[in-house]
Amino acid sequence: MAVTSTRRESSPGAGLAGLVISIVVYPWEQNRAADQGVPLPAPTRKVIVAKTRRTRDAVKIIDRMVGDDGELRALIDEERAGAEVAQLIHDARTRAGLTQRELAELIGTSQPTIARLEDADYEGHSLGMLRRIAAALHLRLELRLVPDHEAA
């Protein structure tokens, strides 16, 4: 008897991976079993599917989809960083109780500029603009360099 297992993705976005276990009884094992007086049916194949839990966590779903593709993971990390900066600006402004227009007036820019800075797809965040926003909101801008978890 042989036991094999394979991983099968049910659908890319669902985040559900199935573990398929195949049990195959080969003819020579049937002969050996028959010699020992143990009757076996014709060669069979049974498939047992063990399902993992579904998740709605987008980061976990993306992580499963990306796997070990370093280039794709780097692109995702870059996009995630831009989205985090945009979210920080939005959260700080809303905590201060300001509209985009009011924040723009405080730092000497226009409302559409603030809207762009709060857009996750915007790639033009500058340290100078972040300092101006922090000062207008009476916050301190703090930057950190941390070890790359993959470089270790």
TORMARLUM-884762 format. One record per residue (C-alpha): residue number from 1; residue in one letter; x, y, z. Coordinates in steps of 0.5 Angstrom, whole numbers, m for minus. Layout:
N
[NUM "A" [X Y Z]]
...
END
This chain:
152
[1 "M" [0 0 0]]
[2 "A" [3 7 m2]]
[3 "V" [0 14 1]]
[4 "T" [2 20 m2]]
[5 "S" [0 27 m1]]
[6 "T" [m1 33 m5]]
[7 "R" [m3 40 m4]]
[8 "R" [m9 43 m8]]
[9 "E" [m11 50 m8]]
[10 "S" [m19 51 m9]]
[11 "S" [m19 58 m12]]
[12 "P" [m14 63 m11]]
[13 "G" [m18 68 m7]]
[14 "A" [m21 64 m3]]
[15 "G" [m15 62 2]]
[16 "L" [m17 55 2]]
[17 "A" [m12 50 1]]
[18 "G" [m14 42 1]]
[19 "L" [m9 37 3]]
[20 "V" [m11 31 m1]]
[21 "I" [m9 24 1]]
[22 "S" [m9 18 m4]]
[23 "I" [m8 11 m1]]
[24 "V" [m7 6 m7]]
[25 "V" [m7 m1 m6]]
[26 "Y" [m2 m4 m11]]
[27 "P" [m3 m11 m14]]
[28 "W" [3 m14 m12]]
[29 "E" [1 m13 m5]]
[30 "Q" [m6 m16 m6]]
[31 "N" [m2 m22 m8]]
[32 "R" [2 m22 m2]]
[33 "A" [m4 m21 2]]
[34 "A" [m8 m27 m1]]
[35 "D" [m2 m31 0]]
[36 "Q" [m3 m30 7]]
[37 "G" [m10 m31 7]]
[38 "V" [m13 m24 7]]
[39 "P" [m17 m22 2]]
[40 "L" [m17 m16 m2]]
[41 "P" [m21 m12 m7]]
[42 "A" [m19 m10 m14]]
[43 "P" [m14 m4 m14]]
[44 "T" [m17 1 m10]]
[45 "R" [m16 9 m9]]
[46 "K" [m19 13 m4]]
[47 "V" [m18 20 m3]]
[48 "I" [m19 24 3]]
[49 "V" [m19 31 3]]
[50 "A" [m17 35 10]]
[51 "K" [m19 42 9]]
[52 "T" [m16 48 12]]
[53 "R" [m20 54 16]]
[54 "R" [m22 59 11]]
[55 "T" [m20 66 12]]
[56 "R" [m22 73 11]]
[57 "D" [m15 76 13]]
[58 "A" [m13 79 6]]
[59 "V" [m6 79 8]]
[60 "K" [m6 71 10]]
[61 "I" [m9 70 3]]
[62 "I" [m4 74 m1]]
[63 "D" [1 71 3]]
[64 "R" [m1 64 1]]
[65 "M" [m2 66 m6]]
[66 "V" [5 69 m7]]
[67 "G" [9 63 m4]]
[68 "D" [16 64 m5]]
[69 "D" [16 69 m10]]
[70 "G" [21 74 m8]]
[71 "E" [20 79 m13]]
[72 "L" [12 79 m12]]
[73 "R" [13 79 m5]]
[74 "A" [18 86 m6]]
[75 "L" [13 89 m10]]
[76 "I" [7 88 m5]]
[77 "D" [12 90 1]]
[78 "E" [13 97 m3]]
[79 "E" [5 98 m4]]
[80 "R" [4 96 3]]
[81 "A" [9 101 5]]
[82 "G" [5 107 1]]
[83 "A" [m1 105 4]]
[84 "E" [1 105 11]]
[85 "V" [4 112 10]]
[86 "A" [m3 114 7]]
[87 "Q" [m7 111 13]]
[88 "L" [m2 115 18]]
[89 "I" [m4 121 15]]
[90 "H" [m11 120 14]]
[91 "D" [m12 118 21]]
[92 "A" [m8 123 24]]
[93 "R" [m12 128 20]]
[94 "T" [m18 125 23]]
[95 "R" [m16 125 30]]
[96 "A" [m15 132 30]]
[97 "G" [m22 133 27]]
[98 "L" [m20 137 21]]
[99 "T" [m22 136 14]]
[100 "Q" [m17 135 8]]
[101 "R" [m18 143 6]]
[102 "E" [m17 145 13]]
[103 "L" [m10 141 14]]
[104 "A" [m8 144 7]]
[105 "E" [m9 151 9]]
[106 "L" [m5 150 15]]
[107 "I" [1 147 11]]
[108 "G" [0 152 5]]
[109 "T" [m2 147 0]]
[110 "S" [m9 145 m3]]
[111 "Q" [m14 140 m1]]
[112 "P" [m13 136 m8]]
[113 "T" [m6 135 m5]]
[114 "I" [m8 132 2]]
[115 "A" [m13 127 m2]]
[116 "R" [m7 125 m6]]
[117 "L" [m3 124 0]]
[118 "E" [m8 120 3]]
[119 "D" [m9 115 m3]]
[120 "A" [m6 109 m2]]
[121 "D" [m3 109 m9]]
[122 "Y" [0 115 m9]]
[123 "E" [8 114 m9]]
[124 "G" [10 121 m8]]
[125 "H" [11 122 m1]]
[126 "S" [16 126 1]]
[127 "L" [20 127 8]]
[128 "G" [19 135 8]]
[129 "M" [11 134 7]]
[130 "L" [11 129 12]]
[131 "R" [14 134 17]]
[132 "R" [10 140 15]]
[133 "I" [4 135 17]]
[134 "A" [6 133 23]]
[135 "A" [8 140 25]]
[136 "A" [1 142 24]]
[137 "L" [m2 137 28]]
[138 "H" [3 138 33]]
[139 "L" [6 131 32]]
[140 "R" [13 129 32]]
[141 "L" [15 125 26]]
[142 "E" [19 119 28]]
[143 "L" [23 114 23]]
[144 "R" [26 108 24]]
[145 "L" [30 103 20]]
[146 "V" [29 96 22]]
[147 "P" [32 89 20]]
[148 "D" [29 86 14]]
[149 "H" [27 79 16]]
[150 "E" [29 76 10]]
[151 "A" [36 78 10]]
[152 "A" [37 74 17]]
END
